[in-house]
């Protein structure tokens, strides 16, 4: 039961990151609500890097590969750095921009907790099988 609970948790997080990857792909193809071709190079680079990270999280969480957990850690830490350290007031010009980090940061905190629960459940299953 612990194994399947962990798998469900990881699949749900993978679905969320799949949606994020789709959003980054839409941005890259110019359908994301702003002119990506004329966006600053740093925005373009961030979209490409987060697309790769999000796809790695989906792959790793669905197939239980270490790359998913590493990509998840990199994505979460970089999100915290972007929203809290580098640009705490960026995007606050409009109401939607200021609300976005208010939802996204708690989302990452919740997913960290869920991933830790899933890893514990997988470890518990592996420890029981080894005994």
KOLSE-390524 format. One record per residue (C-alpha): residue number from 0; residue in one letter; x, y, z. Coordinates in nm, 2 decimals, always signed. Last residue first. Layout:
N
<num: NUM, residu: A, u: X, v: Y, w: Z>
...
END
This chain:
131
<num: 130, residu: X, u: +1.46, v: -0.74, w: +0.57>
<num: 129, residu: X, u: +1.54, v: -0.60, w: +0.23>
<num: 128, residu: X, u: +1.18, v: -0.59, w: +0.13>
<num: 127, residu: X, u: +1.08, v: -0.39, w: +0.44>
<num: 126, residu: X, u: +1.36, v: -0.14, w: +0.38>
<num: 125, residu: X, u: +1.24, v: -0.10, w: +0.02>
<num: 124, residu: X, u: +0.88, v: -0.04, w: +0.13>
<num: 123, residu: X, u: +0.99, v: +0.21, w: +0.39>
<num: 122, residu: X, u: +1.21, v: +0.39, w: +0.15>
<num: 121, residu: X, u: +0.92, v: +0.42, w: -0.10>
<num: 120, residu: X, u: +0.70, v: +0.56, w: +0.17>
<num: 119, residu: X, u: +0.97, v: +0.80, w: +0.29>
<num: 118, residu: X, u: +1.03, v: +0.92, w: -0.06>
<num: 117, residu: X, u: +0.65, v: +0.97, w: -0.11>
<num: 116, residu: X, u: +0.63, v: +1.17, w: +0.22>
<num: 115, residu: X, u: +0.93, v: +1.38, w: +0.12>
<num: 114, residu: X, u: +0.77, v: +1.44, w: -0.22>
<num: 113, residu: X, u: +0.45, v: +1.55, w: -0.06>
<num: 112, residu: X, u: +0.63, v: +1.80, w: +0.17>
<num: 111, residu: X, u: +0.82, v: +1.94, w: -0.11>
<num: 110, residu: X, u: +0.50, v: +1.96, w: -0.32>
<num: 109, residu: X, u: +0.33, v: +2.16, w: -0.04>
<num: 108, residu: X, u: +0.62, v: +2.41, w: -0.02>
<num: 107, residu: X, u: +0.62, v: +2.44, w: -0.40>
<num: 106, residu: X, u: +0.25, v: +2.52, w: -0.41>
<num: 105, residu: X, u: +0.30, v: +2.77, w: -0.13>
<num: 104, residu: X, u: +0.55, v: +2.95, w: -0.35>
<num: 103, residu: X, u: +0.32, v: +2.94, w: -0.66>
<num: 102, residu: X, u: +0.01, v: +3.09, w: -0.49>
<num: 101, residu: X, u: +0.15, v: +3.41, w: -0.35>
<num: 100, residu: X, u: +0.40, v: +3.42, w: -0.64>
<num: 99, residu: X, u: +0.11, v: +3.46, w: -0.88>
<num: 98, residu: X, u: -0.09, v: +3.71, w: -0.68>
<num: 97, residu: X, u: +0.15, v: +4.00, w: -0.75>
<num: 96, residu: X, u: +0.15, v: +3.94, w: -1.12>
<num: 95, residu: X, u: -0.23, v: +3.90, w: -1.13>
<num: 94, residu: X, u: -0.28, v: +4.23, w: -0.96>
<num: 93, residu: X, u: -0.06, v: +4.42, w: -1.19>
<num: 92, residu: X, u: +0.27, v: +4.59, w: -1.14>
<num: 91, residu: X, u: +0.38, v: +4.32, w: -0.89>
<num: 90, residu: X, u: +0.56, v: +4.13, w: -1.16>
<num: 89, residu: X, u: +0.89, v: +4.17, w: -1.00>
<num: 88, residu: X, u: +0.87, v: +4.27, w: -0.63>
<num: 87, residu: X, u: +1.07, v: +3.98, w: -0.48>
<num: 86, residu: X, u: +1.30, v: +3.96, w: -0.78>
<num: 85, residu: X, u: +1.63, v: +3.80, w: -0.71>
<num: 84, residu: X, u: +1.59, v: +3.67, w: -0.35>
<num: 83, residu: X, u: +1.23, v: +3.57, w: -0.29>
<num: 82, residu: X, u: +1.07, v: +3.48, w: -0.63>
<num: 81, residu: X, u: +1.37, v: +3.38, w: -0.83>
<num: 80, residu: X, u: +1.56, v: +3.21, w: -0.55>
<num: 79, residu: X, u: +1.25, v: +3.02, w: -0.44>
<num: 78, residu: X, u: +1.18, v: +2.91, w: -0.80>
<num: 77, residu: X, u: +1.55, v: +2.81, w: -0.83>
<num: 76, residu: X, u: +1.52, v: +2.59, w: -0.52>
<num: 75, residu: X, u: +1.20, v: +2.43, w: -0.65>
<num: 74, residu: X, u: +1.33, v: +2.36, w: -1.00>
<num: 73, residu: X, u: +1.66, v: +2.23, w: -0.89>
<num: 72, residu: X, u: +1.50, v: +1.99, w: -0.63>
<num: 71, residu: X, u: +1.25, v: +1.87, w: -0.89>
<num: 70, residu: X, u: +1.52, v: +1.82, w: -1.14>
<num: 69, residu: X, u: +1.72, v: +1.61, w: -0.89>
<num: 68, residu: X, u: +1.40, v: +1.41, w: -0.80>
<num: 67, residu: X, u: +1.32, v: +1.35, w: -1.16>
<num: 66, residu: X, u: +1.67, v: +1.26, w: -1.25>
<num: 65, residu: X, u: +1.66, v: +0.98, w: -0.99>
<num: 64, residu: X, u: +1.42, v: +0.77, w: -1.20>
<num: 63, residu: X, u: +1.09, v: +0.65, w: -1.06>
<num: 62, residu: X, u: +0.92, v: +0.61, w: -1.40>
<num: 61, residu: X, u: +0.64, v: +0.87, w: -1.35>
<num: 60, residu: X, u: +0.84, v: +1.09, w: -1.11>
<num: 59, residu: X, u: +1.16, v: +1.09, w: -1.33>
<num: 58, residu: X, u: +0.98, v: +1.16, w: -1.66>
<num: 57, residu: X, u: +0.76, v: +1.43, w: -1.52>
<num: 56, residu: X, u: +1.04, v: +1.59, w: -1.33>
<num: 55, residu: X, u: +1.26, v: +1.58, w: -1.64>
<num: 54, residu: X, u: +0.98, v: +1.74, w: -1.84>
<num: 53, residu: X, u: +0.96, v: +2.02, w: -1.58>
<num: 52, residu: X, u: +1.33, v: +2.07, w: -1.58>
<num: 51, residu: X, u: +1.35, v: +2.10, w: -1.96>
<num: 50, residu: X, u: +1.06, v: +2.34, w: -1.99>
<num: 49, residu: X, u: +1.21, v: +2.53, w: -1.69>
<num: 48, residu: X, u: +1.54, v: +2.57, w: -1.88>
<num: 47, residu: X, u: +1.36, v: +2.68, w: -2.21>
<num: 46, residu: X, u: +1.14, v: +2.93, w: -2.03>
<num: 45, residu: X, u: +1.43, v: +3.07, w: -1.82>
<num: 44, residu: X, u: +1.64, v: +3.11, w: -2.13>
<num: 43, residu: X, u: +1.36, v: +3.30, w: -2.31>
<num: 42, residu: X, u: +1.31, v: +3.52, w: -2.00>
<num: 41, residu: X, u: +1.68, v: +3.59, w: -1.98>
<num: 40, residu: X, u: +1.69, v: +3.68, w: -2.35>
<num: 39, residu: X, u: +1.44, v: +3.95, w: -2.30>
<num: 38, residu: X, u: +1.11, v: +3.90, w: -2.48>
<num: 37, residu: X, u: +1.09, v: +3.99, w: -2.85>
<num: 36, residu: X, u: +1.05, v: +3.63, w: -2.97>
<num: 35, residu: X, u: +0.83, v: +3.55, w: -2.67>
<num: 34, residu: X, u: +0.57, v: +3.80, w: -2.76>
<num: 33, residu: X, u: +0.34, v: +3.77, w: -2.46>
<num: 32, residu: X, u: +0.02, v: +3.57, w: -2.37>
<num: 31, residu: X, u: +0.16, v: +3.22, w: -2.40>
<num: 30, residu: X, u: +0.10, v: +3.14, w: -2.76>
<num: 29, residu: X, u: +0.44, v: +3.24, w: -2.90>
<num: 28, residu: X, u: +0.57, v: +2.89, w: -2.95>
<num: 27, residu: X, u: +0.81, v: +2.94, w: -2.66>
<num: 26, residu: X, u: +0.53, v: +3.06, w: -2.43>
<num: 25, residu: X, u: +0.31, v: +2.77, w: -2.52>
<num: 24, residu: X, u: +0.60, v: +2.53, w: -2.45>
<num: 23, residu: X, u: +0.64, v: +2.69, w: -2.11>
<num: 22, residu: X, u: +0.27, v: +2.64, w: -2.04>
<num: 21, residu: X, u: +0.29, v: +2.28, w: -2.15>
<num: 20, residu: X, u: +0.59, v: +2.23, w: -1.92>
<num: 19, residu: X, u: +0.38, v: +2.37, w: -1.63>
<num: 18, residu: X, u: +0.09, v: +2.14, w: -1.71>
<num: 17, residu: X, u: +0.34, v: +1.85, w: -1.71>
<num: 16, residu: X, u: +0.47, v: +1.97, w: -1.38>
<num: 15, residu: X, u: +0.12, v: +1.95, w: -1.23>
<num: 14, residu: X, u: +0.07, v: +1.60, w: -1.38>
<num: 13, residu: X, u: +0.41, v: +1.49, w: -1.24>
<num: 12, residu: X, u: +0.29, v: +1.61, w: -0.89>
<num: 11, residu: X, u: -0.02, v: +1.39, w: -0.92>
<num: 10, residu: X, u: +0.20, v: +1.10, w: -1.04>
<num: 9, residu: X, u: +0.44, v: +1.14, w: -0.75>
<num: 8, residu: X, u: +0.16, v: +1.13, w: -0.50>
<num: 7, residu: X, u: -0.01, v: +0.83, w: -0.67>
<num: 6, residu: X, u: +0.32, v: +0.64, w: -0.68>
<num: 5, residu: X, u: +0.39, v: +0.71, w: -0.31>
<num: 4, residu: X, u: +0.04, v: +0.57, w: -0.22>
<num: 3, residu: X, u: +0.11, v: +0.28, w: -0.44>
<num: 2, residu: X, u: +0.43, v: +0.19, w: -0.27>
<num: 1, residu: X, u: +0.29, v: +0.24, w: +0.08>
<num: 0, residu: X, u: +0.00, v: +0.00, w: +0.00>
END
